[in-house]
């Protein structure tokens, strides 16, 4: 339970700092002028914009959902401009979306509910989240979309550092962003592999049990055998908190960094696309 | 003196952050094609602006205090910002639908507020507000071009009442090189039986040059005057041969009257067979003026007119419709940096020549002027025509 409290504390703190970061950026935008909000303060402007946005959305929710799917998530315009760029971007976007979603689901189900199931009988059904098919499916999703993200990152790196099209301009921010994601994905794979390689850390977890796809077993088997060859394995066995340092903490830092980096375009460009489509 | 971001809209500030320097806008920017300077392309301008804003309002500025801006940096920023044709090609290219053109105009307004803008624009403002035209001519002479027409009615087209007002625009009214545009257009309208009038000295500049100069606040007086004049005549429609006047009226003049570009009216007259067209044996190409095509969405009417003239073969430019490259006549850059404008015009001429024809038709007096002037200076054999001219040619 102590570990759970620490995890939650870190997670909640990260979310709070992340939200503050988003508000900080947004408060800069809100210093700008808004038609019909002359003399209003930031909060008043924010509320006005929120009301306008929801009013516009509810006027035709299906059209907005279509725009979000086709133009924001699938990035239709980019597909028309460069298939390579579109593919790299889409792989990273979908990889991150699914990985973040699975992390949240895992936190709530296999971690939060399963933790409660040991102490509160009402939650006993959640035992299954630790070892059942649901858990395995989530692990599989993480690995599969980890590979997707990894391919996207490698494609981006190849384009930025080897193909180097004339239009590209590489600055520190670009290097940090792409290698940060790459590091998180690779460290995620290592962490996952370590959990399999050192079963006594999570002895109760049967990662492959009940999962029949042979290629998944094969893939995990390769990771396990490779990691077993690493001499540091014994150290890791006695210091499982290393996972925190190599994957979880950088992951949380990445979230905090996000509103102050170019990755903020995940939110800002979504707004510009939707706003322009509405204007059209 | 910090850059006051309250002069920019919230949307502009968000767009500045949404730009991730992908560079899709580079290949479409005529200024960058000519100068190849990073700070002159839309990405460079946005990044420059982002740097200024982060230095003043970013996280580090919040923690350690804003970075002191030096005058030279602001002057350099201003010089770059005013070197843009405002053609809007970058708006079309941006994968996340940022509007660098609008951002450029808003930044120009901020620069004007700060007092950092090309001095040529000060004269422009003075001319517009005192003489009500861009060339500082006496506005009484606005309809002088009428006198060069052979037979003219007694009223000289300045009637008290009419169904349609022909808003001629400053360039066509005062620049002899393009006065044939209104001269041809009024003759076509007479032949087509259109009940029209011109405003003569009652017409004031629409205010479009002020928008590009970052001085749109000064536009109100011109707008109110022009709308009042239309009401006096009781016109139901206003027709423009100038795409920039057309666009300014469409976007900023709150009026109920129907607004048409000359190509709309020509298409209507030709379709209804109100003007007889003889066969012309010509192969032509068509240049979409930025303010008519990309910025107003009028692509087909001029093409329809050309296709309806017997014997005219239309060959499209490599970059046509929304991908059209600016001729170099927009954004007031002719005043700010004439060499840049001429260089862009040369690229346009090269593109025209690649089609294998030496006749270019367009629907804008400024495009006619810019392309013709460059071709003439370089001794290039190129016939630059407005749509009204080719229609007139077919009518004779």
Interface residues (C-beta under 8 A of the other chain):
Chain A: X24 X25 X28 X29 X30 X31 X32 X33 X34 X35 X45 X49 X75 X77 X78 X81 X85 X165 X166 X167 X168 X169 X171 X174 X260 X262 X264 X265 X268 X269 X271 X272 X273 X275 X276 X277
Chain B: X5 X6 X7 X8 X9 X10 X11 X12 X13 X14 X15 X17 X18 X19 X20 X21 X22 X23 X24 X26 X27 X38 X43 X53 X57 X58 X59 X62 X93 X95 X96 X97 X98 X99
